[in-house]
């Protein structure tokens, strides 16, 4: 950690991953900090900035020790923002593995492309670190199984970034639903709307000098760099991303599953397509998927290239029960009787929009606080990997159902597909040699 002037003068060296000299002023940040939880944030361009805010807003019990990114331009920008936000500079690294080796790191947080989530989380657990991993916590169902296994084996905590699980009004309303507020809850409609722009047709070009393209690819099989992949459009490519269903649908489906007290479904169907335009986008821009149980059902509708909202909301959950309904989103909730008459409502003080890619909000701050309390005092996690993996796997199964173009019948205890060899071929993926996930 350094003074502001030293930091700015040496930012290029810092971004390259050189160690930063600790000054007397910065040392003062550490005094009495034995009870603080030391974080290393990995992946800084998007949600990593929300992680910065969450550490800052929990600064009494948390400290940002390291920030890591394979793009030195992003790393330098983030480091400057961290210095301004925290009034001290975390050590900047181009290779996250150095943070795993650091003895002063308690937690790594992962906001990288999806193909990195589970492999990095497993490496973190093996290094003795707790993990906060953004959704989706895995790129495919097999990685979800491996991450659950790794957490159980190494005993550290893994919190998944389903931050609405830490929303006070959501916690309150789900409990009321469980207590019979709307009778027996049996159906949940969930949705997400946005107006994403095309990614175009990419050209093969040399990777920027500021980007470590080899480490960016990590466990993914090697391919040439194209000019329309980094930093965001990888979401829409099979090799790296998981589509909008995992990028955002996981959030609402997770709350719906919680409200209905549901595990893995018995059947999954999905209809989807790329309708808005034709370009390098491999996933759908529109999807409707159903999860069917005995006596219950959840649906998710994703429209990521048409921002028309439902019920005046670009994302949300409508839960139907035998005596009424609840409409809930990140901004609050509304309760209705069977005739559609509102009987209760609540509006939160801050609101998350589907168009806010960073989602720096009180829910994320509270989700970090929950993990910190889990580490310090043993508080129960709101979204531990063993719970969150079910929601993630369900949406991954939607992708598989879409790709094989048929209904999937599942083992409701494990989520595995029954009697469909083609679908099970997509349960895992191929890795670059040397990057296989091993627990």
C-alpha positions in Angstrom: 0.0 0.0 0.0 1.3 3.5 -0.9 0.5 7.2 -0.6 -1.6 8.7 -3.3 1.3 10.5 -5.1 3.5 7.4 -5.0 0.7 5.3 -6.3 -0.1 7.5 -9.2 3.5 7.9 -10.2 4.0 4.1 -10.1 0.7 2.9 -11.4 2.1 1.3 -14.6 4.5 -0.8 -12.5 1.7 -1.7 -10.0 -0.6 -2.8 -12.8 2.1 -5.1 -14.1 1.9 -6.9 -10.8 4.9 -5.6 -9.0 4.8 -5.6 -5.2 4.0 -2.2 -3.7 6.0 -0.8 -0.8 4.1 -0.4 2.4 4.4 3.1 3.9 4.0 4.2 7.5 0.6 5.7 6.6 -0.6 2.5 5.0 0.6 0.4 7.9 -1.7 2.4 10.1 -4.5 0.9 8.1 -3.6 -2.6 9.3 -3.0 -1.8 13.0 -5.6 -3.6 15.1 -6.8 -5.4 11.9 -6.4 -8.9 13.1 -10.2 -9.2 13.4 -10.7 -7.9 9.9 -11.2 -10.3 7.0 -8.7 -9.7 4.2 -10.0 -9.9 0.7 -8.5 -10.4 -2.8 -10.8 -9.4 -5.6 -10.3 -11.2 -8.9 -11.9 -9.8 -12.1 -12.3 -6.0 -11.9 -14.1 -4.8 -15.0 -17.7 -5.3 -13.9 -19.0 -6.8 -10.7 -15.6 -6.6 -9.2 -16.3 -2.9 -8.7 -19.4 -3.8 -6.6 -17.1 -6.0 -4.6 -14.9 -2.9 -3.9 -18.0 -1.0 -2.7 -19.0 -3.9 -0.5 -15.6 -4.2 1.2 -15.5 -0.4 1.6 -19.0 -0.4 3.2 -17.9 -3.2 5.5 -14.6 -1.6 6.3 -14.9 -2.1 10.1 -14.6 -5.8 9.5 -13.0 -6.1 6.1 -10.0 -4.9 4.2 -9.1 -5.2 0.5 -5.5 -6.6 0.4 -5.2 -7.4 -3.3 -6.9 -6.7 -6.6 -6.2 -8.9 -9.6 -6.9 -8.7 -13.3 -5.3 -10.0 -16.5 -5.9 -6.7 -18.3 -3.4 -4.1 -17.0 -5.5 -1.2 -18.2 -8.5 -2.4 -16.2 -6.2 -3.2 -13.2 -4.8 0.4 -13.2 -8.2 2.0 -13.4 -9.5 -0.2 -10.6 -6.5 0.4 -8.4 -7.0 4.2 -8.8 -10.7 3.8 -7.9 -9.8 1.6 -4.9 -7.3 4.2 -3.6 -9.9 6.9 -3.9 -12.6 4.8 -2.2 -10.6 3.2 0.6 -7.8 5.8 1.1 -5.2 3.1 0.7 -4.1 1.0 -2.2 -4.4 -2.7 -2.4 -1.6 -4.6 -4.0 -2.3 -4.9 -7.7 -1.6 -8.3 -9.4 -1.8 -9.5 -13.0 -1.9 -13.1 -11.9 -4.4 -14.1 -9.2 -2.4 -17.2 -8.2 0.0 -14.8 -6.4 -2.9 -13.8 -4.2 -3.7 -17.5 -3.5 -0.1 -17.9 -2.3 -0.4 -14.8 0.0 -0.8 -15.7 3.7 -2.6 -12.5 4.5 -5.6 -13.3 2.2 -8.6 -14.8 3.9 -11.1 -14.6 1.0 -10.9 -14.5 -2.7 -13.9 -13.0 -4.6 -14.4 -14.1 -8.2 -16.0 -11.8 -10.8 -14.3 -13.2 -13.9 -15.8 -14.7 -17.0 -18.0 -17.7 -16.2 -15.5 -20.3 -17.5 -13.2 -19.3 -14.7 -15.7 -19.4 -11.7 -15.5 -23.0 -10.5 -11.9 -23.7 -11.4 -10.8 -20.6 -9.6 -13.0 -21.3 -6.6 -11.6 -24.8 -6.3 -8.1 -23.4 -6.4 -9.0 -20.9 -3.7 -10.4 -23.6 -1.5 -7.3 -25.8 -2.0 -5.2 -22.8 -1.0 -7.1 -22.5 2.3 -9.2 -19.4 1.3 -12.9 -18.7 1.8 -14.6 -17.9 -1.5 -17.2 -15.4 -2.7 -18.1 -16.4 -6.3 -20.4 -14.5 -8.6 -23.3 -16.4 -10.2 -23.2 -18.6 -12.0 -20.9 -20.4 -9.6 -20.0 -22.9 -12.4 -19.9 -23.0 -16.2 -21.7 -26.4 -16.3 -23.4 -28.9 -14.0 -20.3 -31.1 -13.5 -18.3 -28.1 -12.2 -21.1 -27.4 -9.8 -20.8 -30.9 -8.4 -17.0 -30.5 -8.1 -17.3 -27.2 -6.3 -19.8 -28.6 -3.8 -17.4 -31.5 -3.2 -14.4 -29.2 -2.8 -16.2 -27.0 -0.2 -17.1 -30.1 1.8 -13.5 -31.5 1.5 -11.6 -28.3 2.5 -14.1 -26.9 4.9 -13.9 -23.2 3.9 -17.0 -21.1 3.2 -18.3 -20.5 -0.3 -20.9 -17.8 -0.7 -22.5 -17.4 -4.2 -23.4 -14.0 -5.4 -27.2 -14.4 -5.3 -27.3 -11.1 -3.3 -31.1 -10.9 -3.2 -30.9 -13.7 -0.6 -29.5 -11.0 1.7 -32.3 -8.5 1.0 -34.2 -7.8 4.2 -37.6 -7.4 2.5 -37.0 -10.6 0.5 -36.1 -12.6 3.6 -39.2 -11.3 5.3 -41.6 -12.0 2.4 -40.3 -15.5 1.7 -40.8 -16.3 5.4 -44.3 -15.0 5.2 -45.0 -17.1 2.1 -43.7 -20.1 4.0 -46.0 -19.2 6.9 -49.0 -19.3 4.6 -49.5 -15.7 3.6 -50.9 -16.7 0.2 -52.0 -20.2 1.2 -50.0 -23.0 -0.5 -47.6 -21.4 -3.0 -47.5 -23.5 -6.2 -46.4 -21.3 -9.2 -43.8 -18.7 -9.8 -43.3 -16.6 -12.9 -39.9 -15.0 -13.2 -38.5 -12.7 -15.9 -35.7 -10.5 -17.1 -35.8 -7.7 -19.7 -32.9 -5.6 -21.2 -31.9 -3.9 -24.4 -28.5 -5.3 -25.2 -26.8 -4.3 -28.3 -25.4 -6.7 -31.0 -21.9 -8.0 -30.6 -21.3 -7.9 -34.3 -19.0 -10.1 -36.4 -15.5 -10.3 -34.8 -12.2 -10.2 -36.6 -9.2 -12.2 -35.6 -6.6 -9.7 -34.4 -3.6 -9.8 -32.1 -4.6 -9.6 -28.4 -3.9 -6.2 -26.9 -0.5 -5.9 -25.3 -2.3 -5.0 -22.1 -4.2 -8.3 -22.0 -2.8 -11.6 -20.9 -4.9 -13.6 -23.3 -3.5 -16.9 -22.4 -4.4 -16.5 -18.7 -7.7 -14.9 -19.6 -8.6 -18.2 -21.4 -7.2 -20.3 -18.5 -9.2 -23.6 -18.4 -10.9 -23.0 -21.8 -9.4 -24.7 -24.9 -7.2 -22.2 -26.8 -8.6 -20.1 -29.6 -7.5 -17.0 -31.5 -8.4 -13.6 -30.1 -11.3 -11.7 -31.7 -12.0 -8.0 -31.3 -15.5 -8.4 -30.0 -15.0 -10.8 -27.1 -13.3 -8.8 -24.3 -14.4 -7.3 -22.0 -18.1 -8.3 -22.0 -19.4 -10.2 -25.0 -17.9 -13.5 -23.9 -21.2 -14.0 -22.1 -22.8 -15.0 -25.4 -20.2 -17.6 -26.5 -20.5 -21.2 -25.4 -16.8 -21.5 -24.8 -16.7 -18.9 -22.0 -20.3 -17.8 -21.1 -23.6 -19.4 -20.1 -26.1 -17.0 -21.7 -28.6 -14.7 -20.1 -30.3 -17.5 -18.2 -27.2 -17.9 -16.1 -26.1 -14.3 -16.3 -29.4 -13.0 -14.8 -32.1 -15.6 -14.7 -30.3 -17.4 -11.9 -31.2 -14.5 -9.5 -35.0 -14.7 -10.0 -35.3 -18.4 -10.3 -33.3 -18.8 -7.1 -35.8 -16.6 -5.2 -38.7 -18.4 -6.8 -37.3 -21.8 -5.8 -36.7 -20.5 -2.2 -40.3 -19.1 -2.0 -41.8 -22.4 -3.3 -39.4 -24.5 -1.0 -38.4 -26.4 -4.1 -35.3 -28.4 -5.0 -34.4 -30.0 -8.4 -37.4 -30.3 -10.7 -38.6 -33.5 -12.3 -38.8 -32.0 -15.8 -37.2 -29.1 -17.7 -38.3 -27.6 -21.0 -36.8 -24.6 -22.9 -37.7 -22.7 -26.1 -35.2 -20.1 -27.2 -33.6 -18.4 -30.2 -31.4 -15.6 -31.4 -34.2 -13.4 -33.0 -33.1 -9.8 -32.6 -30.1 -9.9 -35.1 -27.6 -12.4 -36.5 -24.0 -12.0 -35.5 -21.4 -14.0 -33.4 -23.9 -14.3 -30.5 -24.2 -18.1 -30.0 -26.8 -18.1 -27.2 -30.4 -17.0 -27.5 -31.6 -13.4 -26.9 -35.1 -14.8 -26.0 -35.9 -17.8 -23.8 -38.9 -19.3 -22.1 -38.1 -22.2 -19.8 -40.2 -24.3 -17.4 -39.3 -26.3 -14.3 -42.0 -28.7 -13.4 -42.4 -30.4 -10.0 -45.2 -32.6 -8.5 -47.7 -29.9 -7.6 -45.4 -26.9 -8.4 -43.9 -25.0 -11.4 -41.5 -22.2 -12.0 -41.0 -20.4 -15.3 -38.4 -18.0 -16.5 -38.7 -15.6 -19.5 -35.6 -13.8 -20.6 -35.7 -11.0 -23.2 -32.2 -9.5 -23.2 -32.6 -7.5 -26.4 -36.0 -6.0 -25.8 -36.4 -4.0 -22.6 -40.2 -4.1 -22.4 -41.0 -4.6 -18.7 -43.6 -6.8 -17.1 -45.7 -5.3 -14.3 -43.6 -2.2 -14.7 -40.5 -4.1 -13.7 -37.5 -5.2 -15.9 -37.0 -8.2 -13.6 -39.0 -9.9 -10.9 -40.9 -12.8 -9.4 -44.7 -13.3 -9.2 -45.6 -16.1 -6.8 -49.1 -17.5 -7.0 -50.7 -19.3 -4.1 -54.1 -20.8 -3.2 -55.3 -17.6 -1.5 -53.3 -14.9 -3.2 -50.2 -13.7 -4.9 -46.9 -11.9 -4.1 -45.1 -9.7 -6.7 -41.5 -9.2 -5.5 -38.3 -7.7 -6.9 -35.2 -5.9 -5.7 -37.2 -2.7 -5.0 -39.9 -4.2 -2.8 -43.0 -6.3 -2.9 -46.8 -6.2 -3.4 -49.3 -8.6 -2.0 -52.6 -9.4 -3.8 -55.7 -11.4 -3.0 -57.2 -13.9 -5.5 -59.1 -11.1 -7.3 -56.0 -9.1 -7.9 -56.7 -6.5 -5.2 -53.5 -5.2 -3.5 -53.6 -5.8 0.3 -50.0 -4.9 1.3 -46.9 -3.4 -0.3 -43.4 -2.3 0.6 -40.7 -0.2 -1.3 -37.0 -0.5 -0.4 -34.9 2.6 -0.2 -32.6 1.7 -3.0 -33.4 -0.1 -6.3 -31.5 -2.4 -8.6 -32.1 -2.1 -12.3 -31.4 -4.8 -14.9 -29.5 -2.2 -16.9 -27.0 -1.7 -14.0 -24.3 -4.2 -14.8 -22.4 -3.5 -11.6 -25.4 -3.7 -9.1 -23.5 -1.7 -6.4 -26.3 -1.8 -3.8 -27.2 -2.5 -0.2 -28.0 -6.2 -1.0 -24.4 -6.8 -2.2 -23.1 -5.0 0.9 -25.3 -7.2 3.1 -24.3 -10.4 1.3 -20.6 -9.6 2.0 -21.5 -8.8 5.6 -23.1 -12.2 5.9 -20.0 -13.9 4.6 -17.8 -11.9 6.9 -20.0 -12.8 9.9 -19.9 -16.4 8.7 -16.1 -16.3 8.9 -15.8 -14.4 12.1 -18.7 -15.7 14.2 -20.1 -18.7 12.4 -23.3 -17.0 11.1 -25.2 -19.1 8.6 -24.6 -18.2 5.0 -27.5 -16.9 3.0 -26.4 -18.5 -0.2 -23.9 -21.3 0.4 -22.7 -23.3 -2.6 -24.6 -26.4 -1.5 -27.9 -24.4 -1.8 -27.1 -22.1 -4.7 -25.8 -24.8 -6.9 -29.3 -26.2 -7.3 -30.5 -22.9 -8.9 -27.4 -22.6 -11.1 -27.7 -26.2 -12.3 -31.4 -25.8 -13.1 -30.6 -22.9 -15.6 -27.7 -24.9 -17.0 -30.2 -27.7 -17.7 -32.4 -25.1 -19.5 -29.5 -24.5 -21.8 -29.0 -28.2 -22.4 -32.8 -28.7 -23.0 -32.6 -25.9 -25.6 -29.6 -27.3 -27.4 -30.9 -30.9 -27.6 -34.4 -29.5 -28.4 -36.5 -31.7 -26.1 -37.8 -32.1 -22.6 -35.3 -33.3 -20.0 -36.5 -35.7 -17.3 -34.4 -35.5 -14.1 -33.4 -37.3 -11.0 -34.9 -34.8 -8.5 -32.3 -35.7 -5.9 -29.2 -35.0 -8.0 -30.5 -33.0 -11.0 -28.9 -35.4 -13.4 -30.7 -36.1 -16.7 -32.3 -39.5 -17.0 -32.1 -41.7 -20.1 -30.6 -39.1 -22.4 -27.0 -39.7 -23.4 -26.8 -36.7 -25.7 -27.9 -34.3 -22.9 -25.5 -35.8 -20.5 -22.6 -35.2 -22.9 -23.2 -31.5 -22.0 -23.0 -32.2 -18.3 -19.3 -31.1 -18.3 -16.8 -29.6 -20.8 -13.4 -30.0 -22.3 -10.4 -28.3 -20.6 -7.2 -26.9 -21.9 -4.5 -29.5 -20.9 -3.1 -28.7 -17.5 -6.2 -26.7 -16.4 -8.5 -29.6 -15.5 -10.6 -29.1 -12.3 -9.4 -31.6 -9.7 -10.7 -31.6 -6.1 
